[in-house]
Amino acid sequence: MQRMKAIVAIAVAGLVTLSACSSPGASTAPTGGGASTGGAAPAPSSAAPSSSAAGGSVTLEYWLWDSNQVPQYQACADDFTAANPNIKVNITQTGWNDYWNNLTTQLTAGSGPDVFTDHLNYFADFLSKKQIVNLQPFIDKDKVDMGIYFPGLADLWSDKDGNHYGLPKDWDTVAIFYNENMMKDAGVTTDQLNSLTWNPQDGGTWEKLIAHMTIDENGKRGDEAGFDKTKVKTYGLFMEGSGAGFSQSQFSMYLFTTGFTFTDKNPWGTKWNFSDKNFKDTVAWWYSLVGKGYMNDLATSASMDNNATSAFTAGKFAMVTSGDWMMSSYKAPDGGKTLYAPTPIGPSGKRASMFNGLTDAITATSKHQNEAWQWVKWLGSEKCQQHVADAGVVFPAIKSLSDATIAARQKQGVDPSAFMVHVKDGTTFPPPIADHYPDVLAIQQPVMDDIMSGKKGVDALDAMNDQINALYK
């Protein structure tokens, strides 16, 4: 889902690269905007009759970016049309970059799909431009039970007045993906993987594991004498982008074990903390892995267009931190298995993971908003999300279906319960939701790229943070 690949203030404002929800960042569900900042849909009771209500047929255009999820949502569309013969759904899937380029261009031009999968990286911007519909009147009229979803998910997609702009469709946390055969060859046990520790000074047992899993072309490991960091065959950890945005799958899981918070308040904070010592120390530690040869450099990441899946299959790296939306994408080589471990325990004595999710938004330009609402409501229903659970690609937003997702993956020979650890332990945190996300990311991206390329040190974050905070004055 590349959510996470979009990294940012949970609600399009917070800087988050999911899928994934990361890309460069991350993943996420639409957070509704306030009545004063978002475009409100006409209340259902006063809406003009739709063409289907008049006996005609309507075809809704629905866009999404994750190819892994097309089969599940096509099954949802088939069920939906069977129950609503006058409404058909045409699904269009495009890759992450093309998806957002096309969508933002068309919405600016006053066109686009009727419904699209939304991401918190973009939510706030859509809201401020009144390009998405306030669903609260529909939710109230149809008495939609928001209590079926995991706590906190729906609120990500609400505005400052509490109006919702989407129904939760899934959720995600971050874990360590690893090559089972490589771990066995290295003598690393499951118990060791489940009890990793981290700190920004020496990296803890987590860095020791990364070093041990790094192998040069002569077969020397990163923790052995004679290791050649200039000729690495297998990196212990993969760097997928510089972490600009909210660094969902890059280093946010370390940050939030230090007491760090992205903004002065969440949601809708107005002061960012990128100059905080904990942020600097964490970024400096993360980049040190590159200097030691344990993690690839940013140029290598960019050459793969921030896509590590093929490199993982080729055995170019042993581990990656990523979100559950990537469970079906990272395939181990030689018929081996890709398994998962929870993120390491940090200075707080606890683990941490961003808790994110996606939602579906109705465009303000849709001529069929009543029918679009019926489709969005269906997407958020147990009937549709059961398809998602059975496929095991991501975790559906409905609480009661998580076990079904775990069971589906276990039938495939892997156990995804590591993604549930943070949820059960209560060690999740939401992405930041704030205004001006596109501007925040535009300022942060080149600075983080320079830091992770070795062109600048972490002190460059001070001026960057001042420039970002000036957006809110």
Order of alpha helices (4+ residues) and beta strands (2+ residues): beta-beta-alpha-beta-alpha-beta-alpha-beta-alpha-beta-beta-alpha-alpha-alpha-beta-beta-alpha-alpha-alpha-alpha-beta-beta-beta-beta-alpha-alpha-beta-alpha-alpha-beta-alpha-alpha
